[in-house]
Amino acid sequence: MKMADVVVGGRYTAKVGGRLTTVRVVELRLVPPPPSSVRTSWRRVICAVNEATGRRATFRSPRQLLVRKEY
């Protein structure tokens, strides 16, 4: 899966805490590089909510989102 395929408000199956669960994507956020880093590019992260527990989860890569669920 690519970052362009991730939809805000979409539900995905993801591995959170060692278990497969359903998460809902809340936002796609840009994160600046640390000041001590040589890297100058900003990163895009996926902020999601675990639907079973209500806790927030942050994913650095869309590869951690396994399957999109259609509701």
LINBEL-V929351 format. One record per residue. N is the residue number from 1. SS is DSSP state (h for helix, s for strand, l for the rest). PHI is phi in whole degrees, 0 to 359 (999 if undefined). Layout:
n=N ss=SS phi=PHI
n=N ss=SS phi=PHI
This chain:
n=1 ss=l phi=999
n=2 ss=l phi=250
n=3 ss=h phi=298
n=4 ss=h phi=291
n=5 ss=h phi=276
n=6 ss=l phi=282
n=7 ss=l phi=247
n=8 ss=l phi=293
n=9 ss=l phi=93
n=10 ss=l phi=282
n=11 ss=s phi=253
n=12 ss=s phi=225
n=13 ss=s phi=270
n=14 ss=s phi=218
n=15 ss=s phi=266
n=16 ss=s phi=236
n=17 ss=l phi=65
n=18 ss=l phi=85
n=19 ss=s phi=236
n=20 ss=s phi=279
n=21 ss=s phi=213
n=22 ss=s phi=266
n=23 ss=s phi=238
n=24 ss=s phi=247
n=25 ss=s phi=285
n=26 ss=s phi=263
n=27 ss=s phi=202
n=28 ss=s phi=250
n=29 ss=s phi=237
n=30 ss=s phi=267
n=31 ss=s phi=241
n=32 ss=l phi=286
n=33 ss=l phi=288
n=34 ss=l phi=297
n=35 ss=l phi=298
n=36 ss=l phi=274
n=37 ss=l phi=274
n=38 ss=l phi=278
n=39 ss=l phi=295
n=40 ss=l phi=245
n=41 ss=l phi=271
n=42 ss=l phi=278
n=43 ss=s phi=250
n=44 ss=s phi=254
n=45 ss=s phi=241
n=46 ss=s phi=254
n=47 ss=s phi=260
n=48 ss=s phi=224
n=49 ss=s phi=238
n=50 ss=s phi=289
n=51 ss=l phi=287
n=52 ss=l phi=282
n=53 ss=l phi=248
n=54 ss=l phi=85
n=55 ss=l phi=277
n=56 ss=s phi=277
n=57 ss=s phi=225
n=58 ss=s phi=242
n=59 ss=s phi=243
n=60 ss=l phi=276
n=61 ss=l phi=229
n=62 ss=h phi=287
n=63 ss=h phi=292
n=64 ss=h phi=281
n=65 ss=s phi=273
n=66 ss=s phi=276
n=67 ss=s phi=222
n=68 ss=s phi=277
n=69 ss=s phi=258
n=70 ss=l phi=263
n=71 ss=l phi=235
